[in-house]
């Protein structure tokens, strides 16, 4: 993305404004949860239930805020990085920082002894609850 493009600037500004609006609303909500219940309302609410409800809302607001911040960081990273993945080394498809989604594909990068060592380590260290059996060698 070209940062001097007016559409980019408009989208970027919109994202930043929406994030800050969400931030302000979340902070105001968190401040509201810290206030004690007015005296006139106390007979209408069970204090324990009210505290649990306020705590629940406080935690979900904090989680929403953390999620929004993470999403903003990811979005900005992709925008500022050009929006597309590029290989680390031009012309080398293996230099992308992702795996090829092939089961056992890591073995393509190790010799037979190293792959056997990795399989043995996983078999020994991984909880039996996962039901992993080291692959048999043909």
Phi and psi restraints in degrees (value plus and minus 20) as a CYANA .aco file:
   2 UNK   PHI    -114.1   -74.1
   2 UNK   PSI      93.1   133.1
   3 UNK   PHI     -82.6   -42.6
   3 UNK   PSI     -36.6     3.4
   4 UNK   PHI    -108.7   -68.7
   4 UNK   PSI     -25.7    14.3
   5 UNK   PHI     -87.2   -47.2
   5 UNK   PSI     108.8   148.8
   6 UNK   PHI     -82.8   -42.8
   6 UNK   PSI     -52.7   -12.7
   7 UNK   PHI     -87.7   -47.7
   7 UNK   PSI     -58.9   -18.9
   8 UNK   PHI     -82.4   -42.4
   8 UNK   PSI     -66.2   -26.2
   9 UNK   PHI     -82.9   -42.9
   9 UNK   PSI     -59.1   -19.1
  10 UNK   PHI     -85.5   -45.5
  10 UNK   PSI     -65.3   -25.3
  11 UNK   PHI     -85.3   -45.3
  11 UNK   PSI     -63.3   -23.3
  12 UNK   PHI     -81.2   -41.2
  12 UNK   PSI     -65.8   -25.8
  13 UNK   PHI     -82.4   -42.4
  13 UNK   PSI     -60.9   -20.9
  14 UNK   PHI     -81.3   -41.3
  14 UNK   PSI     -64.2   -24.2
  15 UNK   PHI     -83.0   -43.0
  15 UNK   PSI     -63.9   -23.9
  16 UNK   PHI     -84.8   -44.8
  16 UNK   PSI     -62.6   -22.6
  17 UNK   PHI     -83.6   -43.6
  17 UNK   PSI     -65.7   -25.7
  18 UNK   PHI     -83.3   -43.3
  18 UNK   PSI     -58.4   -18.4
  19 UNK   PHI     -82.9   -42.9
  19 UNK   PSI     -65.9   -25.9
  20 UNK   PHI     -86.8   -46.8
  20 UNK   PSI     -55.8   -15.8
  21 UNK   PHI     -81.8   -41.8
  21 UNK   PSI     -65.4   -25.4
  22 UNK   PHI     -82.3   -42.3
  22 UNK   PSI     -59.8   -19.8
  23 UNK   PHI     -82.7   -42.7
  23 UNK   PSI     -66.6   -26.6
  24 UNK   PHI     -83.4   -43.4
  24 UNK   PSI     -65.2   -25.2
  25 UNK   PHI     -81.1   -41.1
  25 UNK   PSI     -63.1   -23.1
  26 UNK   PHI     -83.6   -43.6
  26 UNK   PSI     -63.1   -23.1
  27 UNK   PHI     -85.6   -45.6
  27 UNK   PSI     -59.7   -19.7
  28 UNK   PHI     -84.4   -44.4
  28 UNK   PSI     -60.9   -20.9
  29 UNK   PHI     -83.6   -43.6
  29 UNK   PSI     -61.8   -21.8
  30 UNK   PHI     -82.7   -42.7
  30 UNK   PSI     -59.6   -19.6
  31 UNK   PHI     -85.1   -45.1
  31 UNK   PSI     -57.8   -17.8
  32 UNK   PHI     -84.7   -44.7
  32 UNK   PSI     -57.6   -17.6
  33 UNK   PHI     -88.3   -48.3
  33 UNK   PSI     -38.8     1.2
  34 UNK   PHI    -102.5   -62.5
  34 UNK   PSI     -34.3     5.7
  35 UNK   PHI     -96.5   -56.5
  35 UNK   PSI     122.2   162.2
  36 UNK   PHI     -93.8   -53.8
  36 UNK   PSI     139.5   179.5
  37 UNK   PHI     -90.1   -50.1
  37 UNK   PSI     113.2   153.2
  38 UNK   PHI     -79.5   -39.5
  38 UNK   PSI     127.6   167.6
  39 UNK   PHI     -76.2   -36.2
  39 UNK   PSI     -59.6   -19.6
  40 UNK   PHI     -86.9   -46.9
  40 UNK   PSI     -42.4    -2.4
  41 UNK   PHI    -111.6   -71.6
  41 UNK   PSI     -33.8     6.2
  42 UNK   PHI     -77.7   -37.7
  42 UNK   PSI     -58.0   -18.0
  43 UNK   PHI     -88.1   -48.1
  43 UNK   PSI     -38.3     1.7
  44 UNK   PHI    -107.1   -67.1
  44 UNK   PSI     -37.2     2.8
  45 UNK   PHI    -143.1  -103.1
  45 UNK   PSI     122.4   162.4
  46 UNK   PHI     -97.9   -57.9
  46 UNK   PSI     104.3   144.3
  47 UNK   PHI     -79.5   -39.5
  47 UNK   PSI     -58.7   -18.7
  48 UNK   PHI     -87.0   -47.0
  48 UNK   PSI     -63.1   -23.1
  49 UNK   PHI     -84.8   -44.8
  49 UNK   PSI     -61.0   -21.0
  50 UNK   PHI     -82.1   -42.1
  50 UNK   PSI     -64.7   -24.7
  51 UNK   PHI     -83.3   -43.3
  51 UNK   PSI     -62.5   -22.5
  52 UNK   PHI     -83.8   -43.8
  52 UNK   PSI     -60.6   -20.6
  53 UNK   PHI     -85.3   -45.3
  53 UNK   PSI     -64.9   -24.9
  54 UNK   PHI     -82.7   -42.7
  54 UNK   PSI     -61.0   -21.0
  55 UNK   PHI     -83.4   -43.4
  55 UNK   PSI     -61.7   -21.7
  56 UNK   PHI     -80.8   -40.8
  56 UNK   PSI     -68.1   -28.1
  57 UNK   PHI     -84.8   -44.8
  57 UNK   PSI     -57.1   -17.1
  58 UNK   PHI     -82.7   -42.7
  58 UNK   PSI     -66.1   -26.1
  59 UNK   PHI     -87.3   -47.3
  59 UNK   PSI     -61.4   -21.4
  60 UNK   PHI     -88.0   -48.0
  60 UNK   PSI     -54.0   -14.0
  61 UNK   PHI     -86.3   -46.3
  61 UNK   PSI     -62.7   -22.7
  62 UNK   PHI     -83.7   -43.7
  62 UNK   PSI     -60.0   -20.0
  63 UNK   PHI     -85.7   -45.7
  63 UNK   PSI     -63.1   -23.1
  64 UNK   PHI     -80.2   -40.2
  64 UNK   PSI     -60.4   -20.4
  65 UNK   PHI     -85.7   -45.7
  65 UNK   PSI     -63.7   -23.7
  66 UNK   PHI     -83.5   -43.5
  66 UNK   PSI     -60.5   -20.5
  67 UNK   PHI     -84.9   -44.9
  67 UNK   PSI     -64.0   -24.0
  68 UNK   PHI     -83.4   -43.4
  68 UNK   PSI     -59.7   -19.7
  69 UNK   PHI     -85.0   -45.0
  69 UNK   PSI     -62.6   -22.6
  70 UNK   PHI     -84.2   -44.2
  70 UNK   PSI     -63.6   -23.6
  71 UNK   PHI     -82.6   -42.6
  71 UNK   PSI     -61.0   -21.0
  72 UNK   PHI     -82.3   -42.3
  72 UNK   PSI     -63.7   -23.7
  73 UNK   PHI     -82.6   -42.6
  73 UNK   PSI     -62.7   -22.7
  74 UNK   PHI     -85.4   -45.4
  74 UNK   PSI     -65.5   -25.5
  75 UNK   PHI     -80.4   -40.4
  75 UNK   PSI     -66.7   -26.7
  76 UNK   PHI     -84.9   -44.9
  76 UNK   PSI     -57.0   -17.0
  77 UNK   PHI     -81.3   -41.3
  77 UNK   PSI     -66.9   -26.9
  78 UNK   PHI     -87.3   -47.3
  78 UNK   PSI     -60.4   -20.4
  79 UNK   PHI     -82.9   -42.9
  79 UNK   PSI     -67.3   -27.3
  80 UNK   PHI     -95.0   -55.0
  80 UNK   PSI     -39.7     0.3
  81 UNK   PHI    -106.8   -66.8
  81 UNK   PSI     -20.5    19.5
  82 UNK   PHI      83.6   123.6
  82 UNK   PSI     -25.9    14.1
  83 UNK   PHI      62.9   102.9
  83 UNK   PSI     -35.4     4.6
  84 UNK   PHI    -146.8  -106.8
  84 UNK   PSI     129.1   169.1
  85 UNK   PHI     -95.5   -55.5
  85 UNK   PSI     120.1   160.1
  86 UNK   PHI    -147.2  -107.2
  86 UNK   PSI     127.7   167.7
  87 UNK   PHI     -87.6   -47.6
  87 UNK   PSI     129.9   169.9
  88 UNK   PHI     -85.0   -45.0
  88 UNK   PSI     -53.8   -13.8
  89 UNK   PHI    -143.8  -103.8
  89 UNK   PSI     101.1   141.1
  90 UNK   PHI     -76.6   -36.6
  90 UNK   PSI     113.8   153.8
  91 UNK   PHI      64.7   104.7
  91 UNK   PSI     -25.8    14.2
  92 UNK   PHI    -130.0   -90.0
  92 UNK   PSI      80.8   120.8
  93 UNK   PHI     -85.5   -45.5
  93 UNK   PSI     -37.8     2.2
  94 UNK   PHI     -99.8   -59.8
  94 UNK   PSI     -24.0    16.0
  95 UNK   PHI    -111.4   -71.4
  95 UNK   PSI     -19.0    21.0
  96 UNK   PHI     -86.3   -46.3
  96 UNK   PSI     128.6   168.6
  97 UNK   PHI    -110.4   -70.4
  97 UNK   PSI      20.2    60.2
  98 UNK   PHI    -153.7  -113.7
  98 UNK   PSI     140.7   180.7
  99 UNK   PHI    -111.8   -71.8
  99 UNK   PSI     147.2   187.2
 100 UNK   PHI    -108.3   -68.3
 100 UNK   PSI     -14.6    25.4
 101 UNK   PHI      42.5    82.5
 101 UNK   PSI      21.3    61.3
 102 UNK   PHI    -133.8   -93.8
 102 UNK   PSI     104.5   144.5
 103 UNK   PHI     -81.9   -41.9
 103 UNK   PSI     106.6   146.6
 104 UNK   PHI      54.7    94.7
 104 UNK   PSI      -8.0    32.0
 105 UNK   PHI     -84.6   -44.6
 105 UNK   PSI     -40.0     0.0
 106 UNK   PHI     -81.6   -41.6
 106 UNK   PSI     -45.2    -5.2
 107 UNK   PHI     -86.9   -46.9
 107 UNK   PSI     -40.2    -0.2
 108 UNK   PHI     -86.5   -46.5
 108 UNK   PSI     -38.3     1.7
 109 UNK   PHI    -123.2   -83.2
 109 UNK   PSI     -21.3    18.7
 110 UNK   PHI    -146.5  -106.5
 110 UNK   PSI     133.9   173.9
 111 UNK   PHI     -97.5   -57.5
 111 UNK   PSI     153.6   193.6
 112 UNK   PHI     -80.7   -40.7
 112 UNK   PSI     -58.9   -18.9
 113 UNK   PHI     -85.7   -45.7
 113 UNK   PSI     -62.8   -22.8
 114 UNK   PHI     -85.5   -45.5
 114 UNK   PSI     -61.9   -21.9
 115 UNK   PHI     -83.3   -43.3
 115 UNK   PSI     -60.0   -20.0
 116 UNK   PHI     -85.4   -45.4
 116 UNK   PSI     -57.4   -17.4
 117 UNK   PHI     -85.2   -45.2
 117 UNK   PSI     -62.3   -22.3
 118 UNK   PHI     -83.6   -43.6
 118 UNK   PSI     -66.8   -26.8
 119 UNK   PHI     -79.9   -39.9
 119 UNK   PSI     -61.3   -21.3
 120 UNK   PHI     -86.5   -46.5
 120 UNK   PSI     -62.0   -22.0
 121 UNK   PHI     -80.7   -40.7
 121 UNK   PSI     -66.5   -26.5
 122 UNK   PHI     -83.7   -43.7
 122 UNK   PSI     -64.2   -24.2
 123 UNK   PHI     -79.6   -39.6
 123 UNK   PSI     -59.4   -19.4
 124 UNK   PHI     -96.9   -56.9
 124 UNK   PSI     -60.1   -20.1
 125 UNK   PHI    -112.6   -72.6
 125 UNK   PSI     -47.8    -7.8
 126 UNK   PHI     -95.6   -55.6
 126 UNK   PSI     119.3   159.3
 127 UNK   PHI     -76.4   -36.4
 127 UNK   PSI     117.6   157.6
 128 UNK   PHI     -82.6   -42.6
 128 UNK   PSI     -36.8     3.2
 129 UNK   PHI     -79.8   -39.8
 129 UNK   PSI     -43.5    -3.5
 130 UNK   PHI    -102.4   -62.4
 130 UNK   PSI     -31.8     8.2
 131 UNK   PHI      47.4    87.4
 131 UNK   PSI       6.8    46.8
 132 UNK   PHI     -99.9   -59.9
 132 UNK   PSI     110.4   150.4
 133 UNK   PHI    -138.0   -98.0
 133 UNK   PSI     115.0   155.0
 134 UNK   PHI     -81.4   -41.4
 134 UNK   PSI     118.0   158.0
 135 UNK   PHI     -83.0   -43.0
 135 UNK   PSI     127.2   167.2
 136 UNK   PHI    -105.4   -65.4
 136 UNK   PSI     124.5   164.5
 137 UNK   PHI    -107.4   -67.4
 137 UNK   PSI     114.5   154.5
